[in-house]
Amino acid sequence: VQLLFWFNIGVLYPQILGVNTVNLLGPVAVAVIGLTLHEAAYAAEVVRGGILSVDRGQIEAAQSLGLGRWRRLTRIVLPQAMRAIVPPAGNMLIGTLKGTSIVSVIAVQDLLYSTQLVYHRTYEVIPLLLVATLWYVAVTSVLSVGQYYVERHYARGTAGAR
């Protein structure tokens, strides 16, 4: 719904403050804005939860050493919070990648849209959808492997290290 709203904003309000809005946002800009707004609140909650997962004693210890707020955040809190942030953030990235197939609704040339263009010409719907599925599986597998190594990096020195 968000994608369609942003895509059709020029139709609803053809002129705002003297600016012509009919062609203000192209399909790619709409896709980026819509997907970003969709994930932003979830991502903020993941980061907030990760920061709150750091034990209060760690922050107090950093304060007793005389570290400033910024240094406490970058040297003490964030490295520990990343253990809690990376798994859901990686899953959100993979989910967003899979969610990009929705942008074919507003004629953005993504994988699914390109597949649809080809099967409308060749009438080989199922084989081409299987090819698109294999591409999505391949890309998500690469992202999953990358996520594994990032998680392993941030789990160093803990009982959960693999």
FENPEMO-V728723 format. One record per residue. N is the residue number from 1. RES is the residue in three letters. OMEGA is omega in whole degrees, -180 to 180 (none if undefined). Layout:
N/RES/OMEGA ; N/RES/OMEGA
This chain:
1/VAL/179 ; 2/GLN/-179 ; 3/LEU/179 ; 4/LEU/177 ; 5/PHE/-179 ; 6/TRP/-179 ; 7/PHE/-176 ; 8/ASN/-178 ; 9/ILE/179 ; 10/GLY/178 ; 11/VAL/-180 ; 12/LEU/-179 ; 13/TYR/-176 ; 14/PRO/179 ; 15/GLN/178 ; 16/ILE/-180 ; 17/LEU/178 ; 18/GLY/-180 ; 19/VAL/178 ; 20/ASN/-175 ; 21/THR/-176 ; 22/VAL/-179 ; 23/ASN/-177 ; 24/LEU/-178 ; 25/LEU/176 ; 26/GLY/-178 ; 27/PRO/-179 ; 28/VAL/178 ; 29/ALA/178 ; 30/VAL/179 ; 31/ALA/-180 ; 32/VAL/-180 ; 33/ILE/-178 ; 34/GLY/-180 ; 35/LEU/178 ; 36/THR/180 ; 37/LEU/179 ; 38/HIS/-176 ; 39/GLU/-172 ; 40/ALA/-178 ; 41/ALA/178 ; 42/TYR/-179 ; 43/ALA/178 ; 44/ALA/179 ; 45/GLU/177 ; 46/VAL/180 ; 47/VAL/179 ; 48/ARG/178 ; 49/GLY/178 ; 50/GLY/179 ; 51/ILE/178 ; 52/LEU/180 ; 53/SER/179 ; 54/VAL/-178 ; 55/ASP/-179 ; 56/ARG/179 ; 57/GLY/177 ; 58/GLN/-180 ; 59/ILE/179 ; 60/GLU/178 ; 61/ALA/178 ; 62/ALA/178 ; 63/GLN/-179 ; 64/SER/175 ; 65/LEU/178 ; 66/GLY/179 ; 67/LEU/178 ; 68/GLY/-177 ; 69/ARG/-177 ; 70/TRP/-180 ; 71/ARG/176 ; 72/ARG/-178 ; 73/LEU/-174 ; 74/THR/-176 ; 75/ARG/-174 ; 76/ILE/-170 ; 77/VAL/-175 ; 78/LEU/178 ; 79/PRO/178 ; 80/GLN/-180 ; 81/ALA/-178 ; 82/MET/177 ; 83/ARG/180 ; 84/ALA/-176 ; 85/ILE/-171 ; 86/VAL/-178 ; 87/PRO/179 ; 88/PRO/179 ; 89/ALA/176 ; 90/GLY/178 ; 91/ASN/177 ; 92/MET/177 ; 93/LEU/178 ; 94/ILE/177 ; 95/GLY/177 ; 96/THR/177 ; 97/LEU/178 ; 98/LYS/179 ; 99/GLY/179 ; 100/THR/179 ; 101/SER/179 ; 102/ILE/-176 ; 103/VAL/176 ; 104/SER/178 ; 105/VAL/-179 ; 106/ILE/173 ; 107/ALA/172 ; 108/VAL/-176 ; 109/GLN/172 ; 110/ASP/-177 ; 111/LEU/-178 ; 112/LEU/180 ; 113/TYR/178 ; 114/SER/177 ; 115/THR/179 ; 116/GLN/178 ; 117/LEU/-178 ; 118/VAL/-176 ; 119/TYR/172 ; 120/HIS/177 ; 121/ARG/-173 ; 122/THR/-178 ; 123/TYR/175 ; 124/GLU/-172 ; 125/VAL/-174 ; 126/ILE/179 ; 127/PRO/-179 ; 128/LEU/175 ; 129/LEU/176 ; 130/LEU/176 ; 131/VAL/178 ; 132/ALA/178 ; 133/THR/178 ; 134/LEU/177 ; 135/TRP/178 ; 136/TYR/178 ; 137/VAL/-179 ; 138/ALA/-178 ; 139/VAL/179 ; 140/THR/177 ; 141/SER/177 ; 142/VAL/178 ; 143/LEU/179 ; 144/SER/178 ; 145/VAL/177 ; 146/GLY/178 ; 147/GLN/179 ; 148/TYR/-178 ; 149/TYR/176 ; 150/VAL/177 ; 151/GLU/180 ; 152/ARG/179 ; 153/HIS/-178 ; 154/TYR/178 ; 155/ALA/180 ; 156/ARG/176 ; 157/GLY/178 ; 158/THR/178 ; 159/ALA/-179 ; 160/GLY/-179 ; 161/ALA/-179 ; 162/ARG/none
